[in-house]
Structure formats: structure tokens, C-alpha cells
Amino acid sequence: MSESTTDVRLEEDRDRYVLTLEGEFAGVAHFLPHGEQVVFTHTVVDDRFEGHGLGSMLIRTALDDVRSRGKRIVPVCPFVQAYLAKHHEWDDIVDPPTRRLKKDLPD
């Protein structure tokens, strides 16, 4: 997959980062803006592309973008939580999900 053209773009009006491979939808990371925080709620990679590191690329790019915008990360999504547990370069901008925040999130 490393020779393929991949792209991650922020669709701020839809609260998501979209991953494409060769121009085709490959995955998405949904988030909710919450003041100075970006709450990652759900990540999906199309079954056809699983196991090639594309989910990690999607999240790494999204987290870099959050940092560049001066925001903080709240990992509610299990995939984002697992990624952050292995990659500590974002520890300084990670906030834990609070009980109050969880109450504000849609089901």
C-alpha cells in the first residue's frame, strides 16, 4: 500500500477526517468539537483496506492536524485510545474523557 496514493482531509462541516486511497473512500474518523477539545468518537476503515496501517495513518494525520490548530484531544473512540497508548508523542495534548463530557455526547 505504500506505493498507493493516500490522502486524509478534514471535512470540518461534517466533523470528520476522511481517508481516501487512489481517490476511493477508505476510512473515516468522526469527532465532535467541544470548546478547545476535539473528541474522537468513532473510527472506521473499510474492510477491504484493513491490516495495511491505513487506520493508523488516518489517526496520525488527524492528531497532527488537531495539534497544529492548538486544540486538545479527547479519545473516546477505542481505536484512537489504542493508538495513543502506543504512540506517546501526543500525550501533552490528550485529555481523558470526563463523566460530564460523556453525558454531553450523543448515544
Backbone as CSV, one residue per row, in Angstrom:
resi,resn,N_x,N_y,N_z,CA_x,CA_y,CA_z,C_x,C_y,C_z
1,MET,0.817,-1.197,0.000,0.000,0.000,0.000,0.861,1.262,0.000
2,SER,2.141,1.148,0.310,2.959,2.345,0.419,3.127,3.061,-0.915
3,GLU,2.975,2.357,-2.054,3.106,2.986,-3.353,1.798,3.632,-3.802
4,SER,0.714,3.366,-3.128,-0.585,3.917,-3.490,-0.694,5.359,-3.030
5,THR,-1.577,6.089,-3.678,-1.829,7.471,-3.308,-2.906,7.508,-2.236
6,THR,-2.517,7.954,-1.056,-3.472,8.093,0.042,-3.582,9.567,0.401
7,ASP,-4.752,9.921,0.907,-4.996,11.302,1.279,-5.926,11.315,2.485
8,VAL,-5.643,12.197,3.422,-6.537,12.419,4.561,-6.927,13.884,4.523
9,ARG,-8.230,14.134,4.550,-8.685,15.527,4.534,-9.702,15.747,5.656
10,LEU,-9.643,16.938,6.182,-10.592,17.360,7.206,-11.848,17.856,6.519
11,GLU,-12.985,17.306,6.904,-14.282,17.821,6.484,-14.916,18.420,7.733
12,GLU,-14.503,19.638,8.030,-14.887,20.281,9.284,-16.393,20.462,9.399
13,ASP,-17.059,20.741,8.277,-18.503,20.931,8.308,-19.251,19.629,8.614
14,ARG,-18.566,18.494,8.495,-19.183,17.189,8.787,-18.526,16.514,9.992
15,ASP,-17.624,17.247,10.675,-16.948,16.751,11.884,-16.287,15.397,11.645
16,ARG,-15.422,15.360,10.616,-14.743,14.094,10.342,-13.488,14.317,9.504
17,TYR,-12.599,13.340,9.618,-11.433,13.244,8.750,-11.690,12.055,7.836
18,VAL,-11.489,12.239,6.535,-11.773,11.188,5.566,-10.464,10.739,4.919
19,LEU,-10.289,9.437,4.857,-9.136,8.813,4.227,-9.560,8.262,2.876
20,THR,-8.795,8.599,1.832,-9.044,8.015,0.517,-7.773,7.321,0.038
21,LEU,-7.975,6.293,-0.745,-6.881,5.545,-1.360,-7.156,5.519,-2.857
22,GLU,-6.237,6.090,-3.614,-6.440,6.198,-5.068,-7.778,6.871,-5.386
23,GLY,-8.159,7.857,-4.558,-9.388,8.605,-4.771,-10.651,7.917,-4.282
24,GLU,-10.518,6.719,-3.750,-11.671,5.942,-3.281,-11.755,6.000,-1.753
25,PHE,-12.967,6.142,-1.226,-13.169,6.167,0.224,-12.542,4.922,0.855
26,ALA,-11.727,5.139,1.898,-11.087,4.017,2.588,-11.362,4.021,4.088
27,GLY,-11.691,5.182,4.664,-11.947,5.226,6.093,-12.344,6.609,6.557
28,VAL,-12.768,6.665,7.829,-13.221,7.931,8.389,-13.002,7.931,9.902
29,ALA,-12.645,9.093,10.427,-12.545,9.304,11.874,-13.511,10.434,12.217
30,HIS,-14.534,10.109,12.984,-15.532,11.096,13.392,-15.094,11.765,14.692
31,PHE,-15.446,13.022,14.824,-15.130,13.763,16.043,-16.244,14.749,16.348
32,LEU,-16.217,15.245,17.559,-17.115,16.319,17.970,-16.256,17.454,18.522
33,PRO,-16.423,18.665,18.007,-15.710,19.789,18.605,-16.343,20.103,19.957
34,HIS,-15.513,20.360,20.950,-16.008,20.636,22.298,-15.108,21.703,22.909
35,GLY,-15.377,22.961,22.571,-14.522,24.050,23.038,-13.132,23.918,22.443
36,GLU,-12.136,23.867,23.292,-10.748,23.719,22.845,-10.356,22.257,22.653
37,GLN,-11.321,21.375,22.761,-11.059,19.947,22.619,-11.686,19.408,21.330
38,VAL,-11.060,18.360,20.809,-11.604,17.596,19.701,-11.820,16.186,20.238
39,VAL,-13.079,15.780,20.325,-13.446,14.488,20.911,-13.600,13.477,19.781
40,PHE,-12.661,12.533,19.703,-12.742,11.489,18.681,-13.703,10.414,19.166
41,THR,-14.760,10.188,18.373,-15.850,9.314,18.809,-15.907,7.970,18.097
42,HIS,-15.452,7.906,16.843,-15.591,6.656,16.092,-14.659,6.673,14.881
43,THR,-13.985,5.553,14.664,-13.100,5.412,13.506,-13.457,4.128,12.777
44,VAL,-13.511,4.208,11.456,-13.830,3.044,10.629,-12.889,3.025,9.430
45,VAL,-12.347,1.844,9.139,-11.604,1.624,7.905,-12.356,0.555,7.134
46,ASP,-12.589,0.805,5.857,-13.293,-0.148,5.015,-12.604,-1.511,5.096
47,ASP,-13.401,-2.568,5.199,-12.880,-3.935,5.332,-11.828,-4.274,4.283
48,ARG,-11.985,-3.752,3.086,-11.037,-4.062,2.007,-9.635,-3.551,2.289
49,PHE,-9.510,-2.572,3.186,-8.225,-1.937,3.426,-7.653,-2.219,4.812
50,GLU,-8.330,-3.025,5.601,-7.843,-3.316,6.948,-6.521,-4.080,6.894
51,GLY,-5.716,-3.868,7.925,-4.464,-4.598,8.042,-3.301,-4.018,7.263
52,HIS,-3.462,-2.812,6.723,-2.395,-2.189,5.938,-1.883,-0.906,6.578
53,GLY,-2.294,-0.636,7.810,-1.823,0.557,8.512,-2.539,1.847,8.134
54,LEU,-3.614,1.729,7.361,-4.313,2.938,6.933,-5.060,3.617,8.077
55,GLY,-5.596,2.828,9.000,-6.259,3.414,10.160,-5.284,4.236,10.992
56,SER,-4.086,3.698,11.169,-3.056,4.429,11.914,-2.658,5.705,11.182
57,MET,-2.540,5.624,9.860,-2.209,6.813,9.085,-3.297,7.873,9.213
58,LEU,-4.548,7.438,9.166,-5.687,8.343,9.316,-5.624,9.057,10.663
59,ILE,-5.446,8.305,11.732,-5.435,8.893,13.076,-4.201,9.771,13.282
60,ARG,-3.041,9.319,12.837,-1.818,10.123,12.981,-1.990,11.483,12.291
61,THR,-2.536,11.493,11.099,-2.741,12.741,10.362,-3.762,13.629,11.079
62,ALA,-4.835,13.023,11.570,-5.856,13.783,12.293,-5.274,14.397,13.569
63,LEU,-4.505,13.624,14.311,-3.925,14.132,15.555,-2.918,15.249,15.278
64,ASP,-2.133,15.097,14.220,-1.209,16.173,13.839,-1.978,17.451,13.515
65,ASP,-3.112,17.304,12.837,-3.925,18.465,12.489,-4.500,19.129,13.745
66,VAL,-4.974,18.324,14.678,-5.512,18.864,15.933,-4.426,19.673,16.646
67,ARG,-3.227,19.114,16.723,-2.115,19.830,17.370,-1.831,21.145,16.644
68,SER,-1.794,21.111,15.322,-1.455,22.316,14.553,-2.490,23.423,14.744
69,ARG,-3.710,23.055,15.111,-4.770,24.044,15.338,-4.845,24.476,16.803
70,GLY,-3.906,23.987,17.631,-3.858,24.405,19.028,-4.956,23.813,19.888
71,LYS,-5.510,22.694,19.465,-6.597,22.043,20.206,-6.053,20.877,21.019
72,ARG,-6.915,20.313,21.845,-6.578,19.152,22.676,-7.406,17.956,22.205
73,ILE,-6.914,16.771,22.487,-7.522,15.517,22.031,-8.232,14.836,23.191
74,VAL,-9.454,14.367,22.948,-10.163,13.523,23.913,-10.505,12.228,23.169
75,PRO,-9.846,11.125,23.545,-10.077,9.860,22.847,-11.214,9.051,23.460
76,VAL,-12.373,9.115,22.863,-13.499,8.285,23.277,-13.517,7.011,22.421
77,CYS,-13.126,7.132,21.170,-13.068,6.017,20.229,-12.015,4.993,20.684
78,PRO,-12.370,3.715,20.780,-11.404,2.686,21.193,-10.174,2.605,20.286
79,PHE,-10.343,2.816,18.989,-9.193,2.762,18.086,-8.211,3.886,18.397
80,VAL,-8.724,5.087,18.621,-7.864,6.225,18.950,-7.201,5.998,20.312
81,GLN,-7.942,5.461,21.269,-7.362,5.150,22.580,-6.198,4.173,22.438
82,ALA,-6.391,3.116,21.650,-5.339,2.109,21.457,-4.131,2.722,20.738
83,TYR,-4.382,3.565,19.762,-3.284,4.215,19.039,-2.465,5.089,19.995
84,LEU,-3.150,5.888,20.794,-2.454,6.781,21.725,-1.693,6.018,22.803
85,ALA,-2.171,4.826,23.171,-1.476,4.016,24.172,-0.116,3.540,23.656
86,LYS,0.033,3.467,22.346,1.290,3.014,21.743,2.158,4.163,21.234
87,HIS,1.565,5.313,21.029,2.276,6.452,20.438,2.122,7.650,21.374
88,HIS,3.190,7.957,22.074,3.114,8.948,23.155,3.476,10.369,22.737
89,GLU,3.654,10.602,21.447,4.031,11.947,21.006,2.920,12.968,21.156
90,TRP,1.715,12.510,21.479,0.587,13.431,21.677,0.160,13.513,23.152
91,ASP,0.880,12.856,24.033,0.495,12.824,25.449,0.251,14.219,26.032
92,ASP,1.018,15.198,25.572,0.914,16.540,26.146,-0.381,17.264,25.771
93,ILE,-1.131,16.729,24.800,-2.383,17.393,24.423,-3.595,16.460,24.549
94,VAL,-3.431,15.360,25.286,-4.537,14.414,25.476,-5.227,14.695,26.803
95,ASP,-6.546,14.808,26.746,-7.371,14.932,27.943,-8.209,13.666,28.072
96,PRO,-8.362,13.153,29.277,-9.211,11.968,29.435,-10.685,12.338,29.288
97,PRO,-11.484,11.400,28.813,-12.928,11.659,28.770,-13.451,11.808,30.202
98,THR,-14.217,12.835,30.445,-14.779,13.042,31.773,-16.223,12.554,31.808
99,ARG,-16.702,12.323,32.976,-18.093,11.891,33.137,-19.042,12.930,32.543
100,ARG,-18.748,14.197,32.775,-19.590,15.282,32.244,-19.588,15.278,30.714
101,LEU,-18.410,15.106,30.109,-18.311,15.064,28.656,-19.102,13.884,28.094
102,LYS,-18.965,12.738,28.692,-19.683,11.544,28.219,-21.189,11.780,28.254
103,LYS,-21.637,12.535,29.256,-23.059,12.847,29.374,-23.526,13.738,28.212
104,ASP,-22.621,14.603,27.728,-22.946,15.523,26.642,-22.921,14.872,25.269
105,LEU,-22.277,13.706,25.160,-22.145,13.045,23.860,-23.449,12.360,23.462
106,PRO,-23.770,12.397,22.168,-24.970,11.676,21.718,-24.730,10.181,21.797
107,ASP,-25.802,9.431,21.961,-25.694,7.962,22.040,-25.374,7.352,20.712
